[in-house]
Amino acid sequence: MLDIIFWIAIASTSIFVIKLLLMLFGADLSFDLGDDFLINSVLALAMTFCWSFLALSQDSGQITLGVYLKSLGISVSMSTAFMYLMRRAGKMETGVMTELSVEDGHPAEVYSRVPDKSASGYGKIKTTIEGKTYYLKAVSESRQFNSGETVSISRITHEIAHIDITKVN
């Protein structure tokens, strides 16, 4: 049984690290598996439960109901903290969108791949407005843009919280 839990811990930790590294480098790791927030929460729960279970079972030398309950408590606590922080980050992002307005042609850099309007989902761009740097959800009217490309903002639509961009020459 410990072997199975060990391999679940390795797999969930590996996926977590890969997703984290890709996110830090601006890569888009979207799956058609549903809500990414739910997937991250389940991943965090599995990862913390397995590692705490392995650590606690090594301390006592045997697997008891107490080990299961302590591992569950640790993993629920850690996952709850993770979900709370993710929700706070999400509120910060959407709260900014309604306050911004820019002129047509405002420059920006593609932070993570921006799909065209026929694809589902959003990318992200990085721009400076009134001396502050913002990371905004973005979609293109014309074509897909990859990380690092320089673009210009044509408008920000408040109702649907996305922007349309065109390539800068």
C-alpha positions in Angstrom: 0.0 0.0 0.0 2.8 2.4 0.8 4.2 1.8 -2.7 1.0 2.9 -4.3 0.8 6.0 -2.1 4.5 6.8 -2.9 3.9 6.6 -6.7 0.8 8.8 -6.4 2.9 11.3 -4.4 5.6 11.3 -7.1 3.1 11.7 -9.9 1.1 14.5 -8.3 4.3 16.3 -7.3 5.7 16.0 -10.8 2.6 17.3 -12.4 2.5 20.2 -9.9 6.1 21.2 -10.6 5.7 21.0 -14.4 2.6 23.2 -14.2 4.3 25.6 -11.9 7.4 25.9 -14.1 5.3 26.3 -17.3 3.2 29.0 -15.6 6.4 30.9 -14.5 7.7 30.9 -18.0 4.4 32.0 -19.4 3.4 28.8 -21.2 -0.2 27.9 -21.5 -1.1 24.5 -20.0 -4.8 24.4 -20.6 -6.6 21.1 -20.8 -10.2 20.4 -21.7 -10.7 18.6 -18.4 -13.0 21.3 -16.9 -12.3 23.8 -14.3 -8.5 24.4 -13.9 -9.0 25.6 -10.3 -10.7 22.3 -9.4 -7.9 20.3 -11.0 -5.3 22.3 -9.1 -7.2 21.8 -5.8 -7.4 18.0 -6.3 -3.7 17.9 -7.3 -2.8 19.8 -4.1 -5.0 17.6 -2.0 -3.4 14.4 -3.4 0.1 15.7 -3.1 -0.2 16.9 0.5 -2.1 13.8 1.6 0.3 11.3 0.1 3.5 13.0 1.4 2.1 13.6 4.9 0.8 10.0 5.0 4.2 8.6 4.1 6.0 10.8 6.6 3.6 10.0 9.4 3.6 6.2 8.7 7.4 6.2 8.8 7.3 8.0 12.3 5.1 5.4 13.9 6.3 2.4 11.9 2.8 1.3 11.2 -0.3 2.4 9.4 -3.1 3.3 11.9 -6.4 5.2 11.8 -4.5 8.1 13.4 -2.1 8.3 10.5 -5.0 8.4 8.1 -6.8 11.1 10.1 -3.6 13.3 10.6 -2.8 13.0 6.9 -6.3 14.0 5.9 -6.2 16.9 8.3 -2.9 18.2 7.0 -4.0 17.8 3.4 -7.4 19.5 3.9 -5.7 22.4 5.7 -3.1 22.9 3.0 -5.7 22.6 0.2 -8.0 25.0 1.9 -5.2 27.5 2.2 -4.3 27.0 -1.5 -7.9 27.5 -2.6 -8.2 30.7 -0.5 -5.1 32.2 -2.0 -6.2 31.2 -5.6 -9.6 32.9 -5.1 -7.9 36.0 -3.7 -5.6 36.1 -6.7 -8.6 35.7 -9.0 -10.5 38.6 -7.4 -7.5 40.9 -7.7 -7.3 40.1 -11.5 -11.0 40.8 -12.2 -11.2 43.8 -9.9 -8.7 45.7 -12.0 -10.4 45.1 -15.4 -13.3 47.5 -14.9 -11.1 50.4 -13.9 -8.8 50.4 -17.0 -9.1 52.4 -20.2 -6.5 52.8 -22.9 -6.3 54.5 -26.2 -6.2 52.5 -29.4 -2.7 51.3 -30.1 -1.5 51.1 -26.5 1.6 48.8 -26.5 1.7 45.5 -24.7 3.8 42.3 -24.6 2.2 38.8 -24.9 2.8 37.0 -21.5 1.1 33.7 -22.4 -0.2 32.6 -25.8 -3.2 34.6 -26.9 -5.7 32.6 -29.1 -7.7 34.1 -31.9 -11.4 34.7 -31.3 -12.4 31.3 -32.9 -10.5 29.4 -30.1 -11.8 29.1 -26.6 -10.1 30.6 -23.7 -7.8 33.6 -23.1 -4.1 34.4 -23.1 -2.4 37.1 -21.1 -0.6 40.3 -21.9 1.6 42.5 -19.9 1.2 46.3 -20.2 2.0 49.5 -18.3 -0.9 51.9 -17.8 -0.4 55.1 -15.8 2.9 53.8 -14.4 1.5 50.5 -13.2 2.2 47.1 -14.8 -0.9 45.0 -15.5 -1.3 41.4 -16.6 -4.6 41.2 -18.5 -6.7 38.5 -20.1 -6.5 38.8 -23.9 -8.0 37.5 -27.1 -7.1 38.4 -30.7 -9.5 39.3 -33.5 -7.0 38.3 -36.2 -4.7 35.4 -35.2 -2.9 33.6 -32.4 0.1 35.4 -30.8 2.9 33.7 -28.9 4.8 34.7 -25.7 7.2 37.6 -26.2 5.5 39.2 -29.2 4.8 42.9 -29.1 1.2 43.9 -29.7 -1.0 46.9 -29.4 -4.3 47.0 -27.5 -7.2 48.1 -29.6 -9.8 48.2 -26.8 -10.8 46.8 -23.4 -14.3 45.5 -23.2 -15.5 45.7 -19.6 -18.6 43.4 -19.9 -16.6 40.3 -21.0 -13.3 41.1 -19.4 -11.1 40.6 -22.4 -9.1 42.7 -24.8 -8.6 42.6 -28.6 -5.1 43.0 -29.9 -3.4 43.6 -33.2 0.3 43.0 -34.0 2.7 46.0 -33.9 5.0 46.4 -36.9 
